[in-house]
């Protein structure tokens, strides 16, 4: 289901007037209000820019275990785990959330990477009993997060939610027939509830939300607030998940197992770890003078030498442009002058440690 279709249903149900930027919803009401809901209230956003792939067959868990960075074979039924598809040089193709089911695996990743990941998986299916199906147009994924998440989810799903373990899936047919919930805990304890359901259930689920949302600081989340929150928390997405970087450089090494054995790119990633050869790291940056950037933007030192790249950027309504960048370690102290080139001019860039703002 496309964003405009989703936004139209939200508009009819809640009386909102989403503002679009092309196909994306830029905001539903107000970027500042939506951003604050992600911290201290309840933020809900639909994830139409996510692909959902299904891997089935007797060899599927072993197959994915062999070609990605994390351990998959030891996952329990209904458990979730993050893992990375990497090239033979240890560079990133995509980071995916894996859900293990009784007879298949579901993979959730960035929609822009679907063709690359599909081709990569197909390339390595030779004699394996593995079947690949695209479920993107059949299932919807809705993310709920924020400081009031626990209370909101309990009211939405009932008392069974309190018993659901982190990083697991549980079915809530008593709430809606066909509704499944992934209780996801990200890096440094950031929690989110992911509702997984067939598209046909969307209107009914939204109607159910209508009855309880007034009890909370609730907002639907548009692109601007989601991107500002993501960047401030240092969460890598499309701009950082490219074959230009390895998991060490973009702070995804927790999605790599160093005990499971071989996978594609394993030798390079392990060598970087063992010999402390990582030269660049992910950091926050602030664009001085509130100058906007075209991504990816080269970052240079005072001698004009390239020392990194800005990979994501967003305008903070209160303070100006900020972003994520992968910068050489020698410059991360913030003591040296750094610049980007925009419109033929040099503009200062300042290093800012991650996260920009602590979670409440």
Beta strands, then each sheet from edge to edge (+ up, - down):
strand 1: 19-21
strand 2: 24-27
strand 3: 42-46
strand 4: 50-56
strand 5: 80-86
strand 6: 92-100
strand 7: 104-110
strand 8: 131-134
strand 9: 139-145
strand 10: 168-171
strand 11: 180-185
strand 12: 191-198
strand 13: 218-220
strand 14: 280-287
strand 15: 297-301
strand 16: 306-316
strand 17: 320-328
strand 18: 338-342
strand 19: 345-352
sheet 1: 1+ 2-
sheet 2: 10+ 11- 12+ 9- 3+ 13+
sheet 3: 5+ 6- 7+ 4- 8+
sheet 4: 14+ 17- 16+ 15- 18+ 19- 14+
end
